[in-house]
């Protein structure tokens, strides 16, 4: 099975792109869990909450990967983003998460660029220049683990078209 991760800073269209790609390839996608989890907390998140989020991400991916005869699976964010979250907010990341990233197979990361305007909401924390810093950090992390990635930009349907071009470039 081919695994494609859609990642990037906050408010860059990851969820919409994951949904549209899954539709285009007539397959399923793994939705982001962190947003839903944090919205329901009713308090600031802590280290243990991010552990729960990471474990749930893994379970969701594994559960959907077992569905039928899937040839391709799209993931809305992934463990690289969670690792960066641990590193930046708590200045430490669980070793099991790093090992899981190392042992996982991701065929391609589509990293959403920051050309979409940031929209504040109750869980977003990183607007402005911070988005650019995070974009660079995500790309560095992806490279450091030896994964391939393509930066995806464009507004509206152009973003989807550019993502489809990137996927075709890599033979998907």
Buried (B, 14 or more C-beta within 10 A) or exposed (E): BBBBBBBBBBBBBBBBBBBBBBEEBEBBBBBBBBBEBBEEEEEEBEEEBBBBBBBBBBEBBEEBBEEEEBEBBBBBBBBBBBBBBBEBEEEEBBEEBBEBBEEBEBBBBBBBBBEBEBEEEEBBEBBEEBBEEBBEBBBEBBEEBEBEBBBBBBEEEEBBEBBBEBBEEEEB
